[in-house]
Amino acid sequence: MKIDRESAEGRNVFTAYDEGWVEVSGRRHSANLVVAGDRVLPGWTAGGFEGLRREEVEALAAMKPEILLLGSGRAFRFPSPALLAPLYAARIGVEVMDTRAACRTYNILLAEGRAVVAAIIVD
């Protein structure tokens, strides 16, 4: 699916997605990644959803977003509350949804000027 660009001039936005890939500001990615308005971090959580580690969640918390969107892949899967504890402790809002929904929601929140980070599982 192709996504129309929201009003987030000069920021990283999801421009398309499909099974096995997402596109950020016109650049296609087929591996898990983290996207913020000012940076794209490819190679996030090489173990996929099942291999997600606390240290990787702590690194997301260190980015200090207002909201973290966790795109869990093609299917909705929810990680254990213990795994998300570093985000809760840092008082960061967490929303878990399938990856397609996370891409759409990220663009909306970014266009609203929110400090949002999307951690995306691509499968």
N, C-alpha and C positions, 0 to 999 in steps of 0.2 A: 504494500500500500504506500502511496506517495502522500506526504503530509505537506499542507501549505505552511509556509514560513510565517510564524507569528512575529509580533513586533518586539524582537529581542536583538536588534541590530548589533552586529559585532560579537555576539555571544554564541556559544555552541548550542545548537538545537538539533533535534532529531528531524531529519528531512524525509526519511522513508524507513520501512522495515518489512521483513517477510521472514518465513521460516529460515533459520540458520544465519541471519544477518540483520544488522541495523545500520543505518546511515546517519552520520552526525555531520552536519554542515557540508553535505555533499561527499563525504568520505565514508566508504563502506567498511564495516568491521564484522568479522565472522567469529570473533572470540569475545569472551566476557570482558566488560570494561566498566569504568566509572566515568560519568560525565558530569561536569559542573559548568557553569557559564563561562569560566575562564580557562578550563583545562579538560583534556580527555586523557584518561589513564588506561591504556590497553593492557591486557594480560592480567586483569584482576581475577582472583580466585580460580586458579587453573583447575582445581578439583571440581568445579561446577557447584551446583546447589548442595549436593550431598557432602561435598568436601569443604564447604564454607567453614572457616576457622575463626575463633574469637579474635585473633590478632588482626585478621582482615577487617573485622567489624570495628575494632579499636582504631585502625587507620582511617576508617570512614568517619568515626566520631572526631578524630583529630582535625578533620577538615572543617569542623564547626558549622555545618549547615543548620538552617532553621528546620528544614524538613529533609529526610532521607527517603527516597523511593527505592524499594527493592523490587526489581523486576525478576520474578522467579522462573522465567523461561516460558515455554508454551503453555504450561499448566500452572495454575495457582497452587503454590506450596507455601506453608508457613514455617519458618524456622522456630526453634525452641526459644522461649522467653530468656533462658540463660544465655543464649548466643547473642541476643539483642541487648543484654544488660548494659554494655558500655554506652549504647545510645540513650537508653533510659536514664542512666546515671548522669549523662551530660545534658539531660533535658532537651534532647533532640526528638522532634516528632518523627515517627516512623510509619510508613504505609507500605504494606506488602501487597503486590498484585502481579498478574502475569506481565510479561515483558512488553507486550503491545500496549496495554493500559498504562504502564509506567512511562513509556515514551510519550504518549499523548498527554498525560498528566504533567510530566516534566515541562513540556513546552508551554502549557497553560500557566503553570506556576512561575516559570521564568519570565513570561510576558507580563505577569502581574508584578514583577520586581522582587519576587521572593528569593531567598537564599536557599536554593534547592540543589541537591545532588542526587543523581540516579546511579544506582549500582545495578548493572544489567547482566543477567545470565542469558547468553545467546545459545539456543539449542534448536 
